[in-house]
């Protein structure tokens, strides 16, 4: 029979990678309960981190209490603000009606 490995618990956290230092990383993520931003300090496992990902949105995979993988997420599309033009779509107003008097 093959070698059996122990079960490992995995957790995913998404947020903005803030800092990498001394075997730990800091990720700013929304708290599920309050929706407020929270700064999480996580222990790093044996992995290499691209320093260009600092400040970017990432997904961290945590296995057995240590970060096993960090993946940069695609940037979220920004919503375009809809511009309102007053009077343009108003069917009751006729062009030049205010000048006729």
N, C-alpha and C positions, 0 to 999 in steps of 0.2 A: 504494500500500500504506500501511497504518497505521504509526504510530510504534511501534517495538519498545523495550520497557524491559528493563533488565538483571534477571537473576534475583536475588531477595532471599531470604536464609535467615531463617526464622522459628523461634523457640524459645518454649515456654510454660513459665512457672514459677508454681507455686502456693505461697502462704505468707501470712504475716501481715505487712502493711505496717507498718514500724516508724517510718521517718523520711523526710521530704522536705526536702532542703536543697541549695542551690548546684548545681542542675542534675543532682542525683543522688538516687536513692531507695535505701532499705535495706529488704530483705525477709528475714524469718526463715523459712527453709524447711528441711525435713528433707533431709539428705544421703542420696542414693540408696544409697551404699555402706555407710555405717555406721548410718543411721537416726537419727543425732544431729542436733540442730538446728544450722543453719549460717546466719550472717548474710551475705547477698549484697548488695554495693554495685553498683548498675547506673546507667549513664548514661541520662538522660532525652532523648527526642527532642522534637519539637514537639507537646506535648500539655498539656492542662489536667487537673489532679488535684483532685478534690473532697477537701478536707481532712478531711471526715467519715469518709473511708475509712481514715484512720490508725488502726491497732490492729485493723482488720478483716481477715478472710481475703480475699485477692485473687488474681486470675490476671493475670500480666503477660505481654504479648506483646512479644518482643524481636525487632526486625528490624534486620539489619546492625549489631549491637552496641549498639543503643539501644532503650530502652523506647518502643514505639509506642502501646500501649494498656494501660490498667489497668481491670479489671472486678471489681466486688465480687461475691464468691461468696455464695450463700445459706448461712445458718448451718447447721451440721451438727446433726442431731437428737441430743440427749443420750440415752444409754441409761439407762433407769430401773433402779435397783437392785432386784433381786428380794428381797422380804422373806421370810424364812423363819420359819415358826411351828412351834416344836418341839412335838411331841406331837399336833398337830391332825390331821395326815394319817397318823399311826401306827396301822395297823389292829389291832395286837396289844394296844393299850392301851384299856381300856374306861373310860367316864366313871364316876367315883365308885368305881372299884375300889380305890383306895388308902384310901378312907374306910371301906370295909366291915370292915376288921379292927380 
